[in-house]
């Protein structure tokens, strides 16, 4: 039973499309994150939610909108996709924001 | 705010040789420290962590790291590497008494040579 699961694992789409990535966790953690990893493996935090409330938004374009319907889910919706959005997106969870994070397997997004 | 520096973007080492991956951090408050490993096409997994107590922490697969407060370092070491250790390794830091995010370094690719 996967602790942090993301769907889909791969996503190929055309510029201008709107897409969503889903994340679900069964660890009972209060904190959930979205990270973006670029082609150089740099890992950058995008959003952090604590108890369904947004607590960190790291100057991400407003084309990216996270939504947390409940504590176990944090989905990422991306509007008007651009070539530069191509990356691997990771969902992660933690018991508290400053403690160890548990990562999903990632979603490789390719915008063509 | 905290920051973390991994000076080496890539470290090549022969199989069965020892390795050290360097990590230095900056913080005005006490910290938690982490090493994560990312195998090809996978997510990050926690390798080991320092929260408090003994400054030397170990993982189940032979890695160890030592928290050195005076040098603000948390270097990762293994006495003898295996081909299966080929991966990207990330050092990370967070503030101990604040509910603030974990900051990741830029990663070090460990490349094992046969």
Interface residues (C-beta under 8 A of the other chain):
Chain A: X4 X33 X40 X41 X42 X43 X45 X48 X50 X56 X90 X92 X94 X96 X97 X98 X99 X100 X101 X102 X103 X104 X105 X106
Chain B: X32 X34 X36 X38 X42 X43 X44 X45 X46 X49 X88 X90 X94 X95 X96 X98 X99 X100 X101 X102 X104 X106 X107 X109
